[in-house]
Amino acid sequence: MGKLLYPELSYKIIGALYKVHNELGSGYQEKYYCRAIALELKRLNLTCKEQVHFNIQFNGESIGKYFADFVIENKIILEMKIGFKVIPRDKKQLLGYLKQSGLEIGILAYFGKDKVLTERMTRGYK
């Protein structure tokens, strides 16, 4: 079994997600959770880029762009969703972000009615 990449950073990010959900509760649009998470990550002194775009390449030509919600410490992509369960389409989206960015770790976070669901994924996820 391989070594877990960036466990402390992952722990801080997931803690920030829970803090935001505990304080705001449910019922808001994704953009408001993203704003609150950006503030919490900043409070934790984590470097955070928002709405980071990655070009999609085919035969050396750009055919489009992905926009990831957050790239934290240039190590982990955080993708936010509103919902109650992890959806395969969202996993595929995050894996595309990881592939195009060259980053190894992503966290998919769902803000639901009563809780936050998270899934930590690696680029090699199957």
N, C-alpha and C positions, 0 to 999 in steps of 0.2 A: 504494500500500500504506500502511495506517495505522500510526501509531506504536504500539509495544508498550507496553501499560499495566503499570506496576509491575514492570519487569524485575528490579530488585534484590531486591525483596520476594519475588518468585516464586523467584528463585535461592536465597535463604535458606531458604524453606520446603522446596524440593526437596532442598536439602542436609541439612536436618534429617531428612527422610524416609530418605535414604540412611544417615545416621549411625545412626538407630534400627535400621534393618534390618541394617546391618553389625554392630552390637553384639548385638542380640537373635537374629538369624537367623530361621529360619522355624518354623512350627508352633504359633504362639500364636493365641489368639482376638483378634478385632478390638479388644476393649476394652483389652487389655494394650498393644497398639501405640498406641492412642489415649492412654493414660496416659503412655507414654514420650514420645510426640510432644509432649504438653502440657508435660512437663518440659523437653524440648529447646527448644521455642519460648520458654519462660520464660527459660531460660539465655541465649538470644539476645536477650533484652530486647524480645521482640515481644508486643504486646497480643493476647491470645487469649481468645475466649469459646468455651465448649464447649456442645454440645447446644443450639444456638440455634434457637428455634422461630420460624416464619414462618406467619402465617395465610393460608389459602387462601380467597379471596373469590369470591363469585358474587352478582351483583346487589346488591353492597354488604353482603352478609351472610357471616359466617365459616362455612365448611362443613367446615373441618378445619385441621390443622396439619402443617407439614413440620418436621423436626428435622435441621438440618445438624450434622455432627460438629464443625466449627470455623469461626469467623469470625475472621480474623487482620487486625489493624490496621484493622478496619472497612472493609476493601478487598477481601479475597479469601476465598472459601469453600473450605475443604478438606474433601473427602469421602473417607473411608477405606473400603477394601474388602479382603477376603481373596480371592485368586484369582490366576489365571495369565494372564488376558487382559482387555482392555477389552470390556465388554458394553454393547450399545446401550441396554438398560433403565437402566443406571447413568448413562449420558450424559443420558438424558431426565430422570432424577431430578435431576441436578445443574443442568440447564437450568431445571427448575421452581424450584429453590432460588434461582437467579439472578433469575428473573422475579419471584418473590414478594418477594425481599429488595431489589430495585433495584440490587444490586451488579453489576459488569460482568465480573468474573473469578472463575473457579472452577478448582480443581485436583482431579482425580480420581486417587486413588492406590491402587494394588493391591499388597499385600504378598504375593508369591508365594514359592515354595520357594527360588529362587536369586537373585531380584532384586526390585526395586521398579519397577513400571511407573507412569508418570505421564502424564496428558493434561491440558493446560492449555486451558480452554475460555472463550469469551466468550459473553455473553448472546445475541449475534446468530449463534451457531454454527448451522450447518445440517447 
